[in-house]
């Protein structure tokens, strides 16, 4: 980009426009994730992209709720029946071949379309195995993922982002800055023609890899995409070889937005010339905040002015605040996925329709009549013949022969059911003072669960073991009854209770439910897991069992039922990653608030 | 099938564990499938797609749509074909997996004719599921059923078809996209974790090879033909030797000790470990299984069979390694 190119101007819009131009040069290798609210800026970006693409290239928009059939292709049934032969309809991915696929609302993209798009990006073709059709069609297209996500948590799927070269954020650009395309379609076409002849020097590739490492970019797709972007930049600028400006632009556009750490290149040691023949140290993964000195001499080949230049370009273009955000993300616990709302699952009987599958309308599944008729239609000739041959059945009446195989049922997505597992301490220590109050608290929580149509289960522990008093049920009456008849007295086998709760929660999760463990105890364990008495061992076992629950990621609530809040109960709560609530302070309102927060 | 050149297996840099697991499955299909889980962009799909080009040809009954093995007496005509590596694309419908009546012929001529599905195509070869954790449950159930029985049965429109369907299931996926059902996990003989290489020299090599391939696939494939041939010969000779590899009693005892130390469920782990070690010895050109074979393949054969013990903060790989050190000595 010498002088006349857009590479010299690094305002956000200029960078976004450069990305559009490079993408237009090599759409199927590069790809764009465009974060912006719908509006004039995004529109002008898309318009300028359209203007740079060849007029013949399709630019297709993929709506969020596209059906599998429309995406991948399928049978055009009416055409097939009319023509009397099989007529396939092409899917959107195959139609986009040679052009651009605009993925709308990519932050909500489903797993299946995401996987299919990703596979097409990788292999340039789409495989179809649906309803009597099998085959592969070329699907080499560029992807523009429109990401309208609001917060940091929302965004296009990571696996798709990994494959898209440019991650652009348009949200900070005022509309007046968004101008027209920097290049004409003719210039882009010329660059396309040149693209295959552009070469990249080997040390340039080293430089991209080293820069990616310095920025903490793990995926190996990133340096590869940077190389391709640099090639497109060189082709656009009319260079035969990728030069430093092209490379710097590629780093700015491809690597910087992926940075997970600040390169330590802006410090003075960067300027020291490295002895070129220094033997390479065995390169280890550099921890993020490593000293500059130890980072540089990793490999003699790759240190040098080029890498410095690329890293400098990268630093200049790392969005402020990005790294802080990443730090926050990393500190998040792994098992945070156990939400209060039921996890999404597909095998539901109500909720949002999501596709159709063959199967019988049993167990509450609903027959999809249109799809069933569609499935039956092609076989009518055969079936009529068969019936005529058999002559066992009267021919009257049945205009349309529908068999069991044709049945199609609608699948639904819904939030899965929640199971609240109550684990009640009925030991002597508790029975003495507060078993009745604990029972009252459970009743309150049961009412809460009942309102939400959740299932409840009840585990009580006393003496030497824990007992499942009430297997998961929706019956509030049964729950109340078994609670009322709960006797008190004996030791506190807390570890056994936690294990039992964990096992039940695990079983529930396998059934597709989302379990929550609600524990009522004073935390004074005195029976160890093996049934032996003794506070020390019992306490250790209880903490260990509580950790298991946390590691499994089950949400929980621990209500401390001792007269004064005790450290033991608090320790158990934090070991199991549960909310802690001391009963002395808990009136009905506080209890139900806490339950709502967790359930 | 596809005419586009595929990235040569031999040119895949690093990822030794993944490559070894695939080779082991190619030598002895009875190890029962390979599961590859790990980071994005580590060449999971690339390795599987490379497999088809790597394997030696197999002999089938001429014109067989089910890749049938010819009888030994030579009574039928035979032909050579590539070992199938069949892709099960996401969004595949059940009828295409099991096979169904040929829709075209039903429409045009009103005939009943069975159109074999992916399971028939994969017989004696490999069935590859990318993003296996995203596969629909009912398809997974179907696959498990066929994989267990080695036979596919289809009943439609009064037609009843059964054909052999024995294949090596290869699944790949990214753990971030979702966990695998335990039943499916257990179906796989070997489980491999892939990670993006972290040393710069390997990373540069990966990127350079990939870039060279994408620039000129044909030339790149040609340049690697020799290496590819070496790997192929290794597989061929390992297959020949496999039956003669001895498994001495001490090795069996060590395997049992390792499984006990890990508390892995059932005998399946032990069995897989033995078979894997034997295939590995065959690949190495050794005549009997010894400790180092067991050590090398134990992580792949056992890490997905551990009872979950989240008390242990370490991942399952670390636990297997710890047990190896315990049993074999450091």
Interface residues (C-beta under 8 A of the other chain):
Chain A: X29 X68 X71 X72 X75 X80 X81 X84 X85 X86 X111 X112 X115 X116 X119 X122 X123 X124 X125 X126 X127 X128 X129 X130 X131 X132 X133 X134 X136 X158 X159 X162 X196 X200 X202 X205 X206 X208 X209 X210 X212 X213 X218 X219 X220 X221 X223 X224 X227 X280 X282 X283 X284 X285 X298 X299 X301 X302 X346 X347 X357 X358 X359 X378 X379 X381 X382 X383 X385 X386 X403 X405 X510 X544 X547 X548 X550 X551 X552
Chain B: X1 X2 X4 X39 X40 X41 X42 X45 X49 X87 X88 X89 X90 X91 X92 X93 X94 X95 X96 X97 X100 X101 X102 X103 X104 X106 X107 X108 X110 X111 X112 X115 X117 X118 X130 X131 X134 X136 X137 X138 X156 X157 X158 X174 X176 X177 X178 X182 X196 X197 X198 X199 X200 X201 X203 X204 X206 X207 X208 X210 X211 X214 X215 X308 X309 X310 X311
